[in-house]
């Protein structure tokens, strides 16, 4: 069993953590939203804690299904799916 110090040396030697090359997990039942505002907007999903960053008009992001209800009330966001 490796201790914390051995993991640190492994990370620094390889430049990344073990398993870091795994693909990200897909969000369950995510919904696609498009931002229609004129400036950037950041929203933190109240249920998931995910930070959603819409950088410009037309930006599209997958929103976790747990956050969809709260996103529906925000101006400048349009659900696409």
Buried (B, 14 or more C-beta within 10 A) or exposed (E): EEEEEEEEEEEEEEEEEEEEEEEEEEBEEBBEBBBEBEEEBEBEBEEBEBEBEBEEEEBEBBBBBBBBEBBEEEEEBEEEE
